[in-house]
Amino acid sequence: MAGEWIRWPVNVLARFGGEPVAFGGDYNPEQWDESVWPQDVRLMREAGVNLVTVGVFAWAALQPGPGRWTFGWLDRVLDLLHAGEIAVDLATATASPPPWLTTMHPEVLPVDRHGRTMAQGGRQAWSPSSAVYREHSLALVEKLAERYGDHPALALWHVSNELGGHNSRCYGDASAAAFRAWLRDRYRDSLQELNAAWNTSAWSQTYTAWEQIQPPRLTYTDSNPTQVLDFDRFSSDQLREQLRAETAVLRRLTPTVPVTTNLVLFDAGKNMNYSSWTDGMDLIASDHYSRPAADAQTELALSADRARGLARGKPWLLMETATGATSWRPVNPAKAPGRLRRDMFSHLARGADGICFFQWRAARAGAERFHSAMLPHAGADSRKFREVAALGAELAACAEVRGSEVVADCALLFCEESWWAAERESHPHNGLSYLDTVLNWYGSLRDAGVTVDVVPPSAGLSGYRLIVVPLLYLVCDADAAALAAAAAAGATVLVTYFSGIVDPLDRVRLGGYPGAFRELLGVRVEEFAPLPEGESVRIDGITGPAPVATWHEEIDLTDAEAAAWYVSGDLTGRPAVTRAARGAGEAWYVGVELAAAARAALVAELVKRSGVTAAAGGLETVTRRSAAHDYVFLINHGDTGATVPGSGTDLLDGSVHRGSVTVPAGGARVLRRER
């Protein structure tokens, strides 16, 4: 990852007196009469917009037929934006192929696991393995780069859009052939090695020719778990190769313009192994849409911290979020007054150096016509537009925060492959949710005032006082060893149940659970004991008296000690939570699904024992640090004002605070203080 940032046009720098916090959104001028465009630019300036994404779904408008190109409208749009001192994040327009392409080449269309070909008429109607799609998409990218590479408005290239958001898995014949080629490379052209890795002697699945291997299409029974896992890896790699292929064209023709793509870092983004994508990206850009649930703020913060983890601690760009309601969930609630501001300052606090939305102007027609926008259907005389303009002014006042980095001494390990594998069928409990488990532990840390780096297991772990490892079902030897080394060096490590169970081939690690972490944790489990719905037991100890449902297990201590134990059920008196001294640190094991209060009690103890930094006062508190200053973000999600210790100058209103600071109900402050 090159770590480059937006290449701001000179006139934008002059307009803001230096590099601003990026602020804007997706702009779809092709959906509107050209007479509307000047009004758009005028209102963008009024709102403080400095960056817009253009052309995301414009392939059909740019190339209405084979060999036909219509760039005139886009020329005028970019010229108009440049005259308005607004930078352009120019999309490669490859997100959705035009109808003429899928009609001429129906083999481009993706095929689902049931063998059904997806039709043109939605979006992302292309197979990641289609050579025809790849050829036509790269031709489009080349045309755009040749024509606009020197345009003065161009600040950033935007490859495709939410790669894999809808078409991450294709089971057609082209994908089958590409899958076989991927497998031959992975297993060194050895069927013997593949058969051993997949344990194909089970259920008479041994392959004697490569042509016999298919994607894991629909079967009567569960599919081979390693075949499915490898297909997941292959599918993510196919999308990554599309990203890299488009990026290569852009870098060849416009080497000084940074390149990114928008990663799907919310619930729809499960199927991509983003940890393996980032080396090819100049900057990390994220899309996030809050889910309408009680834990929405926790999930937002997790997504932002994950974006920062993928950026390896460097600033990142929030490429898309909603000013209000989305349009694709069963119910799409609006955001209450003030929530937009709090949400965006939460992203900024957690390392974003840019805040952008889908979309600039609410669409009048089309599938996303009821999706919220910066400029709503009601127009500029609306609460939403006034909120957006006020946010733009406040972000402009925070320009000096740019480039600073979040201070965190706690890590939570997040693994996409473990997410995939842990939620497969044929497990002891087939109702476990990887993301919910992660959110539960992350939420307890957040509630305790701890800022968390959400990082892949392969990340460097030095410097972290506390490392939380939720449901890391699949882990390689090197990552398990790194975790043990971190504990020996002084970190407090917590590992939950159903972690360390299998190797990267989804093969159970023999000798007792938790497999790869037995030695680190000083425990051994012979058999899982998941609890059927409606059944529960009770534990006591460091967690306080608490109920346990969903999962428990019989733990044998090797050189650990019990920190909590069962006080009811068949395992009465046996350990439920354990602690082991490891060098200068500790290793904790949680062999049960803890209720929220018990989890909070345990986290409080871990915070105390590890010495990890924790903010007091009940506010969302995150610190970003530059060479000269700390920037302390204080966000009050409550309905009453709160006063906490603190000093500094608030960048938002200029107020000076000495010793204590009051944040009004639903408010936010950004305190600058000298280091």
N, C-alpha and C positions, 0 to 999 in steps of 0.2 A: 504494500500500500504506500503510494508515493507521499500521501499527506498534504497534497496541494489543496488550495481552497479556491473559491470562486475568483475568476479573473475579471475584476470589476472594470467596466468601461470608464474612461477618463472623465466623461461628463457626469457619471453617477458619483464618482469620488468627489467631484467639485460640488455637486448638489448637496452632499451630506458632510462635506468638510473632512473626508477620510472614509475608511472602510466602515460601512454600517453593519448592523445585524441584518441579515437577509430577511426580507418580509414581502410576501406576495402570495401567488397561487397559480393554479392551472388556468390558462386563458385559452378559450376555444372560439376565436373570432370566426372561423369557418362556419359556425352554427348561426351566425347573425349577419344581417345586412351590413354592408360596408359603412353605411351612414351612422351606425352605432359606434364604430371604432373610436372616433375622436372623443366621444363622450366617455368611453371606457378609460382612455388614457388620462383625461382630465380628472375623473373620479379616483383613478389609481393614485395620481399625485396628491389629491386631497386626503387620501387615506394613508399616505406615507409609503406606498408600495415602491419597492426598488428592484424586484426580481419577479418575472413571470415565466412560467413554463408554457411553451407554445408547441403545438403540432403533435401531441401525444397520439391522437386517433385520426390523424389527417392523411393517412396513406391514400385513401380513395380520392381525396381532394387534390393531392399532389400528383397522383398518377392514375387518371381515370381509365386508362387502358394500357395494354402492352406497348411500350415504346412511346407513350404519350405523357408529356410532363407539363404541369400547369403551376409554375412557381410565382406567377405575377402577384397573386393575392398575398402570398407569404412575404414577397419582397416589400410590399406596401405595409404590411403589418410590422415587420422588423424596422423599417424606416420610421414609421410613426412612433413606435416605442422608443427608439433611439432619440428621436426629437424630443420626446417627453422625459428623457433622462431616466429611463427604466431599462435595466439589463434583461437579457433573455437567456433562459435555460432552454436550449433548443432540443426538442425530442427527435429521435431518429424515426419516429412515426411507424415503427415496425410492430407495435403492440397488437394490431388487428389487421389482417390482410383484407384487401378489397374483394367484393363479390366476383369481379372478373377473374381474379387469380384462382379462387377456390372452385369456380365453374370450369375453367380451363384445366385445372389440375386438382381434381377432387381428392387425390392422394395426399394433399397437404393437410386435410382435415384430421383431427385427432379421433381416436377410437377408445371407448371406455372398456372397463374390465369385462363387461357383458357382451362385448363385440359390437356395440352400437356406435355408428359413426356420428359424430357431432355435426350439426348443420351450421352453415353460415347464417348469421342473423343476430348473434350475440357478440361477444368479444373474445379475443385470444383463440380464434378458430384455426389453430395451426398445431401441428405435431412438432415437438422439439427435435424429432429425429428426421424431419422431412428435408431432404436435400434440395428439393424444389423451393421450399420456403426459404431455406438458407441462401440460395442463389439470388432470389428476387429481393430478399430483405437487404442483403449486402449491397446489391446494385442501388437500392434506394439510399442507403447510408452514404455510399460513395457520391451520389449526385448531390445530396445535401451538404456534405463536407466540402465538395469542390465549389459549390455555389455560395455558401455562407461562412466558410472558414475564416474569411477576412472581414466579415461584417462587423462594424464597430459596436453593435449591440450585443454580440455573442459573448457570454460570460462562462458558459458551462454547457457540456453535452449531456443529454439525458437519454440513456440507452433504453429502448422499449418502454415498458411500464409494468411494474409489479410482475416481473417475470415469474411464471408458474402459478400466479394467483388462482387461475382457473384450469390451466392445461398442464399441470405438473406431471401427470401420469398419462401416458398414451400406450395402448396395448396392441396397436396395429402391426401390420407386417413390416413396415419400415422400422418401427421401434424394435420389433423382434430381431431383425437383422443387426441393428445397431447394438442391441443388448448383447448379442452373441459376440460381436467384435470387442465390446468392452470387457466381456468375461475372458476372452482369449488373452487380452492384454493383462488383465488382473491376475489370471492364473497361469501365466507364462506358457500359453498354448498347450496346457496339459489337462486333459479330461480327468486323468487320475487325480490330479491335485484338486480340481473342482469337485469331483465326486466325494473326495475325503472332506473337503471344507463344508459341503452341503449335507454330508452324511446321507447320501442317496440310497444306501442300503436299507434305510427305513422305507417302508411302503413301496418297495420294488421300483425305485425311481432312478436307478443307475443309468447314466447316459453313456452311449458308445459312439456317438457322433455329435458334432456340434449342432447340426441342423435339427436335432431332436429337442433342443432347449428352446423353450418359449417363455414369454413373460408370464408372470403369475396370474393368468386369466381366471375366470370364475370356475370354481370346482365344487363338487358336492361337499367336500370336507375342508378342513384347514389346509392351507398351502404350506409348502416347505418353508420354515421361517427364515432360513439363511438365503434361500432364493428370493424371498420377498424383500429382505433387507438389502441384498445386492441390487435388486431392481430399484429400490428407493434411492440407493447411492447413484446408480447409473442415471436415473431420471433427473436427479439434482445436478449431476455432472453435465447432462445434455443442455440444461438451461444455462449453466455456467459457461459452456462452450459457445452458446449463442451470444452471451454477454461479451466474452473474450473476442469472438470473431468481429462483432460490431466495433468494439473498442480498438481492435487492431487497425481497422480501416480509418477510424477517426485519428488515431495517433500517427498513422502514416501521413495523412493529409493535413492535419492541424495539430502538430506536436505540442504547441504551447497552450492549448485549451484543455482544461481538466475534464475528466469523464466520470460520470457516476451513473447509478441506476437506483430506483427506489425499492428498497427491501420491505417486505410485508412483515412488520413486527407487531402484529396483533393476531387474533385467533385464527385468521385465515391463512397464516404463513407457516403452517406446520411442515410442509413437504419439501422445504429447501434447506440444505445444509449450508447456511450462510457463513459459518466459520471457515469453510473452504473456499469462499468466493472473494474474500476481502483483499487478497494480495493483488488482484487485478484492478482495484478501484482507487481512484485518486482521492476520493473522500466518501465517507459513508453517508448515505441518505436513507431516511426511514419514512414509511407511511404508518400512521397510527390512527385508528378509529376506536374510541372507547366503547366498550360493551355496556348496555344498560343494565347494570347489576350493582349490588351494594358495594362490591369491591372495585368499582370503576377507577377510583383514584389510585389504588394500589396497583392495578394492572397497567395504568398509564405510566406510573413511575417505574415499574419493572421494564416496560418496553423502552423507555428512555435510557435507563441504565444498561439495558442490553445493547442498544445502539452504541452507547459509549464504549462498552466492552468490545464490540466488533471494530470500533475505531481505535482500539488499543489506548484508550484514555484521551485521545485527541478530540477536538470539537467535531461535531457532526451536524447534519442538516435535516431538520424535519421537513420533508418534501411535501407530504400531504397529511392533513387532518381536517376535521369538520368544524366549522364555526357554530354549528348547531346539530340538527338531526342528520342522520344518514338516510338511506332509502332502501336498504336491502334486508334489514332484519324484520322479524314478524311485527314488532312494534318499534317505531323510531322516535323516541322522545326528544323534545327540544332541550336545549341547555338553559337552565335558569339564569336570570341576570347575574353577572359577575363570574359565572363559572368559566366562560371562555377565557377571561383574563387569568384566572388562577391556573387553569390547565396549561396555558401557554408559558406562564412563568415557571411552572413545574418542569416543563421541557427545557427552558432556558437554563434553569438552575442545574439541571442534570447534564449539561454539556452541549446543548444545541447552540450553534452560532447562527441559526436561521430558522424562521417560523413561516411556513407556507401552507396553503390550504387547497383542497379541492372544494370549490372552484371559485374563480373570480366572480363571474356573473351567473346567477342561477339559470339553468337551462329552461327554455320554454316548452321543449318537447324532448322526446327520447327517454330511455330507460331511467336516466338519473335526473329527471325533471323535478323531483321533489327532494333532491339532495340539497342541503343547505349550501350557502355561498357567502362570500364576503359582501357582495352586492345582491341582496335577496330579491325575490319577485316584487316585494313592496317598494323597491327602489332605494334611493339614497336617503329619503326622509323616513328612516326606520331605526328602531333601536339597534338592530343588528349592525347596520352600517356605521352608526355612531360608535358602537363598541369596537368595531374593527378599526376605525380611524383613531380612536383613543389608544388602542393597543399599539398601532403603528407609531404614534408619538412617543409612547413609553419605551418601546423597543429602541427607537432612535436615541433616547436618553441613556440607554444601556450599552452604547457602542463600545465603550472602553472595556467591557467584560469580554469581548471577543478575544479568542486565543487563550484565555485562562483555562485551567483544568480543574476538574472536580477533585476534592480531597476525600479519599475513602481508604479506610484500613480494614474493611471487611469485604470478603468476596463470596459470591454464591456461584457455584459451578452449574452451567447450563449447557446441555449437550443435545443437539438435534437428533443424532442417531439414537441416543438413549430414549428420547421422546418417541421416536418411531417404534423401537423394539419393545419398550416397556408396555405399550398399549396394544400389542399383538394378541391374538387369540391363544387359547390353550395355556393360560397362566393360572397360578393358584387362585388368584382373584381377578376376574376379567372386567371389573368395574373400576380399576385404578386409573386415575387421571394424572399424567405427568405434569401438565400445566397447572392443575389445581393444587397439586402438592407443592410445586415451586412457589405458586402464589401465596399459599398458606405460610410457608416459612419466610418468604420475602416480606409478607405483610406484617408478621410478628417483629421482624427486624426493623421495618419502617416505623411501626408503632412505638418501638423502643427508642426511636430517634437516631438510628444507625443509618448512615449512607453506605450503600452497597454497590460494589462493582460486580455486574453480572457478566461472567467471562466463561469461555470454553474451558474444558478440563486441561487442554494443552497450554493454557496461558501461564506465564510466569507467576509464581505464587509468593515470591519473596516480598516482604514488607507488609503482608496481611497479618493482622493479629487474630482474626477470626475468619474461618472458612467453613461455609455451610454447603453440604453435598446432599441435595434431596433427590431421592429415587434415581440414582445414577446406576441403573440396571446394567448397562453395558459400559465397560471401561477396558482400556488397553493396559498392559503391564507398565508402560512408561508413565502414564498418567497416574496410576495407582502409586507407583514409587515416588513420584513428585509430591503427592499428597502426604505420604509418610515422611518424606524429607522435610516438608514444611512444618509438620508437627514436631519433629525432632529439633528443628531450628527455633521453635518457640511459639508456633501458632497453635491456637485452639481449633481443633477440627471436629465438626459434627457431621455424622453420616446417618442417613435414615434407613429404615428397612427397605428391602428389595433393591439394594445397591451392591455393586460388585459381583453380581450373580453370574454374568456371562462374559465371554471374551468378545472381540470384535466380529466373530463369526456367529454370534448368538449361540455358542456352545457353553453349556453349564460348566462352571469351574468346580472340579471335584474336590472332595475332602471336607465338605460342610460349608454352610453359608456363614457370613456374607462374602464368600469367595475371595476376591482380590483384596478385601479389606480385613480378613480374619486376623492377620498378624498385627496390623495397625491398631485394631480395635480391642484385641485381646479377648475375643468372644468366639463361640462356635455354636451354630444352630444346625440341628439335624433335620428339622421338618418345619415348614411353614404351617401356621394355624389361622388362616383368614376366617373372619367371623361373618356368617350369613346375615343378611339384612334383618334387623330387629333384635339381634343378639349383641350383648355387650358384657364387659367385665370392668373391674375397677382397679386403679393403681393408686399408690401413694408414695411419698418421698419428696424428692427435690421439686417435683411438679405440683405438689400439694395433692389432696384427694381429688381424683378425676375419673370420669368414665372413659372407656376405650371401646370403640367400635371399628369395624372394617378389617383391622389387621392386628394380630398379636402373634407371638412365637415363643417357643421354649428356648431360652438362652443359657448356654453353659459358659461360665467364666473360665478363661485360661489365666490371664494375668490382669484382668480388669476388676473393678469393684462395682457393686450395684449402687445406682444413684436413685432409682425408683423401682418399685416392685409391685407384683400383683397382690391384691388383697381380697380378690374373689375369683371364682372360676377354677378350672382344673389346674391352673398354673400358680395358685396361691403360694406366696413366699418366694417365687422365682423372680429373677431380674427382668425388668422391662426397659429400663434406661441404664446405661453403664458408662463408666469413666475409667480411662487408663492413662497413666503418666507416660509420656513419650519424650525422652530427652528434656529439652527446655519447655516443651509444650504438653498438650493433652489431646486425647482422642475420645470422643463421645459417640455412643451408638444409641439410637432410638429405635427399638424393635417393635414399636406400636404406632398406630395412627392417633396422635394426640389431639384432644379437643383444644379449642382456641385458648382458653384460660390456662390450661396446662402447658401449652406451647409457649405462651407469653411468660409464664413463670420460669421455664427452662431458659428461654432467651435472656431474661433478666439476669439469671445466674451466669450465663456464658459471657454476657457483656461485662459483668463485674470481674470475673476471673481472667478474661482475656485482656482487659484494659482497653478495649476498642472504644473509639470516640463515639459518644452518644449525646445528642442534644436533649436538653430538658425543656419542658414548658408546653408540650402538646402541639406545637406548630410543626409544619413541614419545614425542616431546616437543612439546607445544603450549602456548602461552601465551595466556591471556585477560587482558584489561586493563580495570580500572576507573579512576576518577579517582584513587583512593588506593592501589590495590594491583595487583600482577601476581599471577596465579594460574598457576603452572607445573605442568602435568600431566605426570607421568612414568609411563609404562606399560611394563612389562616383559613382552613376549610370549615370552621365552625360558625355558629350563629351568635357568638358573643366575642367581644374583644379579649385580647390576651396580652399580658405584659411579661416579657422574658428578659434575662440579662443580655446586654449587648451595647455596643458603642459603634459609632460611625455616621457617615452621611448617606442619607437615602437618595439614591440616584433618581428615584421616581418623582419626589416632590421637593428635594433639596433640604429637607429637615435634618437637623443634627441631633444625635442621641448620645448621651453620656451615661453609661452604667446600666441603663435599662431602655427598653424600646417597647412601645405598645403597637400592636397590629390590630386594626379594627376588624370586626366580624366580616368574614368573606374577603379580607384585604390581603395585600402583599407589600413587602418592602424589600429593597435590595440595598444592603448597607455596604458601603466601601470603607475599609479601614486599612490603615498603614500596617505593613508587616514589620 
